[in-house]
Amino acid sequence: MIEITDELLAVLKKYWKKLQKEENNFVDKVEKLGAEMEAETGIRGIDFFYDGGYCGIGVVGNPREMELITNDELEKE
């Protein structure tokens, strides 16, 4: 078993911090895409749905306003 030394933990913390920064950048980009999609479609609250991965597009907070369009439908050719 690998021993978790202070030195190893310091290296791992460095990469954890880098991951958090990249994840924040990604989330910011996805939010921008959502805002662009909302502006272009004129559908208030339209957004990407995430459930362990992006799974579709719909209206956040009011699913009765628009049926969730799943990734299967969005990826059909």
N, C-alpha and C positions, 0 to 999 in steps of 0.2 A: 504494500500500500504506500502511496506517496505521502510523505510527511509534509504537513503545511507549516513551513517555517516562516519566520517574519519576512525573510527576503522574498520567498515565493509569494506570500500574501501581498507584499508591496507591488510586485509585478502584476499580479492578478487585479489588484485595485486600479492600477493604471489602465489596464485594458477594459475594465468595467466602466470607468469614467469615459473612455473613448466610445464605448458602445452606447452609453447614455446620451452622449452628445450627438452621435449619428442617428439614434432613434428620435431624438428631439427634432433634428433637421428633417428627417423623413416625415414625422407627424406634421411639421409646419408646411411641408410641400403638399401633403395630402389635404390639409385644411384649405390651402390656397386653391387646389384643384376643385374642391367642393364648392368654394365661393364662386369660382369661375363658372362651374356647371350651373349653380343657382342663378347667376346673373344671365347666362345664355338661355336657359330654359324658362326663366321667370317663375319657377316653382319654388316657393318659399319653403325652406327647411330640407330641401333635397340633399341627400348626402350618401356617402359610401357606408355600407353596413359591414361591420367586422365581427366575426365570431370565430376566433382562433385563426383567422385569415379573412381577407376581404371576400365577401360572399354575395354582394349585390348592391343595388342602388334603390333607395326609397326615400320616404319622407320621415325624418326623425320626429318622434313625439306624436305623430298622427298617422299611423299606418293605414287608417281607413281612407285617408285623402288620396293615397296612391298605393297600388299594389306593389309589393317588393318585387323587383326584377332581379332574378338570381344570376349568378355568374354563368350558369349553364346557358341561359338565354342570351346574355351579353356576349358570350364567346362563340356563339353559333355563327357559322359563315353563311 
